[in-house]
Amino acid sequence: MVTRDEARAAKPTLRRALESVEGVCGVGLAQRGDAADWVLQVNVMTPRARKDVPPVVDGVPVRVQVVGAVTAL
């Protein structure tokens, strides 16, 4: 189980790791299971971008969601 503070502390490391990955459109935190279990979430534009996202960062699992292109309304 990962606390929100642990996930929050790992987020900058993940952001640095993804700086050169094309297709990443968001990095954040998400709950997994119950309210006390957190993961890092990476939103990507294409399934191909998933391959460059690490599965775990600083002991925190990383979940990848393919969301497509993000545009303003």
C-alpha positions as MATLAB code, in Angstrom:
seq = 'MVTRDEARAAKPTLRRALESVEGVCGVGLAQRGDAADWVLQVNVMTPRARKDVPPVVDGVPVRVQVVGAVTAL';
ca = [
       0.000    0.000    0.000;
       1.309    3.458   -0.944;
       0.255    6.611    0.868;
      -0.649    9.812   -0.934;
       2.452   11.501    0.501;
       4.706    8.714   -0.854;
       3.114    9.015   -4.291;
       3.401   12.802   -4.185;
       7.110   12.543   -3.278;
       7.764   10.185   -6.246;
       5.959   12.358   -8.793;
       8.881   14.743   -9.562;
      11.154   11.754  -10.251;
       8.619   10.355  -12.703;
       8.162   13.739  -14.399;
      11.927   13.998  -14.942;
      12.025   10.450  -16.332;
       9.273   11.310  -18.832;
      10.610   14.681  -20.037;
      11.873   13.230  -23.313;
       9.048   10.743  -23.869;
       6.889   11.805  -26.777;
       3.149   11.426  -26.287;
       2.888   12.038  -22.537;
       0.140   14.550  -21.838;
      -0.246   14.356  -18.068;
       1.258   13.052  -14.825;
      -0.687   12.888  -11.592;
      -1.858   10.843   -8.633;
      -4.763    8.407   -8.536;
      -6.354    6.184   -5.921;
      -6.078    2.433   -6.343;
      -8.402    0.188   -4.422;
      -9.265    1.964   -1.191;
      -8.794    5.590   -0.172;
      -5.415    4.883    1.467;
      -3.731    3.293   -1.576;
      -2.256    5.580   -4.248;
      -0.454    5.241   -7.588;
       1.141    7.602  -10.063;
      -0.929    8.006  -13.217;
       0.479    8.902  -16.615;
      -1.847    9.957  -19.422;
      -0.520    9.292  -22.921;
      -1.833   10.148  -26.369;
      -1.047    6.814  -28.065;
      -0.586    3.206  -26.982;
       2.976    3.340  -28.350;
       3.962    5.890  -25.668;
       3.166    3.330  -22.938;
       6.367    1.389  -23.606;
       8.598    4.221  -22.336;
       6.797    4.675  -19.007;
       8.431    2.877  -16.062;
       6.147    0.483  -14.146;
       7.378    1.639  -10.711;
       9.093    4.817   -9.484;
      10.599    5.025   -5.989;
       8.452    2.065   -4.931;
       5.229    3.625   -6.224;
       3.327    1.762   -8.979;
       2.662    3.665  -12.199;
      -0.649    3.313  -14.059;
      -0.831    4.377  -17.703;
      -4.028    5.558  -19.384;
      -4.291    6.122  -23.139;
      -6.448    9.242  -23.413;
      -5.711   10.448  -26.927;
      -4.934   14.025  -27.850;
      -5.911   16.589  -25.237;
      -7.352   19.842  -26.566;
      -9.039   22.872  -25.054;
     -12.792   23.184  -25.520;
];
